[in-house]
Amino acid sequence: MAVIDVDLAGRSYAVHVGRGLLADVADHCGALLRKTRVPIVTDANVAAFWREPVEDSLRSAGYEPRVLVLEPGEASKSWRVLERVVDWLLAEEVERGDHVLALGGGVIGDLTGFAAAILKRGCGFIQLPTSLLAQVDSSVGGKTAINARAGKNLVGAFHQPALVLADTGTLDTLPDREMRAGYAEVVKYGVLGDADFFAWCEANGPRVLSRDEDAARYAVERSVAAKARIVAQDERETGGRRALLNLGHTFGHALEAETGFSDRLLHGEAVALGMVLAARYSARIGHLPPNDAERVTAAVDAAGLPGEIAALGLDCSGDILAAHMLHDKKMDAGVLPFILLRAIGDAFLDRNVAIDDVAAFLTAQLQAH
């Protein structure tokens, strides 16, 4: 087991990465559990595989697990489901000093973390991420949110977990499509700030996707360590550094909005396609060598992830996609900064991008064959 520290002033916490962590969840979480009753939020897909080992571990240690099982999918990141979670936690008499366990992927982690952030003005929570995407990205860093009609993750709070247990054994039960979607976030860390890691992904991506134990664990450890460093430098995304983690997300969120935040385009798939678009746009305006843009596209293609927006069959223009971007959380005084690339491993924030030019670029991409 590897332990990576997220070093925040007065609120540091550890991310444990290894196989079999959920079967020993009581041992790892025991110091944080003040009462016998332990609230757990999960979804039906995850519960089918991982509810029992978590409950068995807690019961064997003398705890009483209480489980709320939600419907899987992005639609659960809503006001309606948030209200249900908060009401349930109140009925379970959760107090400020208690910790709620979020057992699932990014949707469960984001939703449960936000509920914990607002319950009685903030209670604790523990992330038990079961998807590759959640293990390498969304469970670390304290971003919690639900979606709104205007866009993705627009209602939320920064609320750090007290502990993250990334059990790589859960990847064995992850559908292949979800595995590929999570791998997009792994590649992202190489593209934005670590050229050597990107080269490792080019060589070892098939091993990760086939769930080779050593490769998958290394990918998670390296990704978490990269995110932990950035979060420690810029926890609330105020200095620009943390914004780099959104590489691919401005383009990707627009595509998710246009596809209705549905299974038509998973978040990780949108990030992969967004990275390709960010790389191509960077090359278009002269920041990035075209060969580097081609390498990003090739890495996405090799992982079986979408690399062409024309293939989505969207009935819209680049102007419509650009309009979605204007709801981006990074909007600052009417200006939308874009995370672009100078090279693989060298992302930067560009505050001088003309949205009309982005719209024209997207229209051309929509029409490409």
HUMOVEN-V964937 format. One record per run of one state. SS is the DSSP state (~ for helix, > for strand, _ for the rest). FROM is the first residue (numbers start at 1). TO is the last residue. If there is no record, write none. Layout:
# HUMOVEN-V964937
ss: [SS,SS]
from: [FROM,FROM]
to: [TO,TO]
This chain:
# HUMOVEN-V964937
ss: [_,>,_,>,_,~,_,>,~,_,>,_,~,_,~,_,>,_,~,_,>,_,~,_,>,_,>,_,>,~,_,~,_,~,_,~,_,~,_,~,_,~,_,~,_,~,_,~,_,>,_,>,_,>,_,>,_,~,_]
from: [1,2,7,13,19,22,33,37,44,61,64,71,74,77,79,92,99,105,106,122,124,130,132,139,143,149,151,159,163,168,174,176,194,195,210,213,234,242,247,249,259,267,285,290,303,309,313,318,326,332,333,335,336,338,344,346,351,355,368]
to: [1,6,12,18,21,32,36,43,60,63,70,73,76,78,91,98,104,105,121,123,129,131,138,142,148,150,158,162,167,173,175,193,194,209,212,233,241,246,248,258,266,284,289,302,308,312,317,325,331,332,334,335,337,343,345,350,354,367,369]
